[in-house]
Amino acid sequence: MRPLGVTLVGFYQILRGILGLLFGLSLLLFTGLAAKLASLAAEGRATGHFFGGFGHLASLVIILFALLHLISGYGVLGMQNWGRLLTLFLSAVGLVLLLPVLIVVHGIPLAFGIVNVVVILYLAMPAVKRAFHEQRHSLRMAA
C-alpha cells in the first residue's frame, strides 16, 4: 500500500508537469510571435533572431523539465525507486533555481521553495525509502 504522502508527492509532480507543459508551450507560441514582431521592428537585424532563438531554447528546456516531472510523478505513484530519486533530483534543481528569488522572500517562489524542501525531506525519510524498497521486493516475490 502506498503512503498518503507519496501519493500527494506523485500528484504534485504530475501537476508541476502539466503546468510546466502549458507554460512551455505558451512561451514557445508567444516567443515565435514576439520574434516576428522584433524582426519587423529591427528590419531583419540579428537581434530579433537572437531573442527568438533564445525564447525557443528556453521554452524547450521548460518542456523537457515538465516531461521529467510527469515521468517522476508516474514513477512515484508506481512506487518505483527511480521515480523517488528523480523527484529528489528535480526538487533539488528547483530549489537551486529558486535561491536567487528566495533572497527577496515573498509570495509564490517562497511557497515553491518550501514545497521543494518538504518533498526532499519527506522522500529522504528512512520509512519512505523503505516503503519504496519493500514495494519493489514484494513485486519480485509475486512474479
N, C-alpha and C positions, 0 to 999 in steps of 0.2 A: 504494500500500500504506500502510495506517495504522500509525504507530509504536506500539510496545507501550505507552508512557507515555500516549498519547492514549486507547488502549483502556481502560487502567486508570482514567484520569480519567472517562471516559464511564460505566463500570460503577459507579464510586464515586458519581457524580451520581445514577444510577438507584437505587442503594442508599439514598442520602440521601432521595430522593423517596419511595421505598416506606416507609422508616421514618418519615418525616415524615407521610405519609398515615395510617399506622397510629396514630401519636401524636395527630394532629389529630382523627381520627375517635373515638378513645377519649376524648380530652378533651371532645369535643362530647357524647358519650354520658354521661360522668360529671358534667359541669357541669350537664346537664339534671337529673340525679338529685339533685345537691347543691343546685341552686336550688330544687327542690321541697321538699327537707328543710329548707332555710333559710327558705323562706316559711312552712312549717308552724311552725317554731320561732319565727319573728318575728311570727307571727299576721298575715300579709299585709302587713307593712310594706314600704317601698320598698327596704330593704337587700337583701332576698332577690332582688328583681327586678334591682337594680343588679349584684349579683355574678353572677347568671345571665346577664344580657346581656353582661357583660364576659367571662365564660367562653366564650360563644358567639362573640364577636368574636375573641378570642384563638385559638380553635380554627379559625375560618375563615381567619385570617391564616396560621396554620401550614399549613393545607391548600393555600392559594394558593402559598406558598413551596415546598411539596412538589411541586406540579404544575409549577412553574417548574424545579425540579431535574430532574424527569423529562424535561421538554422539552429542557433544556440537555444532558442526558445523551444523548438521542436525536440532537441536533444535533452533539455532539462525535463520537459514533460514526459519524455520516454525514459527518464531516469538513467540516461547514458552519461558516463563519467566524462566523455569528451565534450558533451553539452555543458556540463558544470564547469569544466576547465575553460571552454571557450567563453562562457558567460563571465567567469572571473577575469579573463583577459580583456574582454570588451568593456567591462565595468572599470577596470583599472585604466584603460586607454581613455575612456570617457572622463574619468576623474582627472587625469593628467591634462586633457584638453580643456577642462573647466577651471583649472587652477588660476590662470590669469584673470578670469572673470570673477572667481570666488574671492579675490582680494577686495573687491568692492562690496561683497557680501550683501546681496539683495535679491529678492524675488525668485524667479524660476530657476536660474542657474544654481542658486543655493539649494533649492529643493532637489534638483537633479544630482547635485554633488552628494547630498545626504543620502539619497536613494542608492547611489552607486556604492557609497561606503557601507550601507546596510546590506546590500546584496553581497559584497565581497566578504564582509564579516560572517553573514549567515551561511554562505556556501563553503566557507573555510572551517566552519564548526566541525569538530570530530564526529558528532552524531549525524550530521548531514552527509559528510563524506562516507561514513559507514553505511548509511542508507543507500547511497549510490552503488557502493561495492556489493552490498547484500543483494540488491536488485539484480545485479549482473550475475552473481553466483547462483541465485535461485532460478534464473532463466537457463543457465547452463545445466543445472540439475534436472530441470523439466525436459530438456531436449535429450 
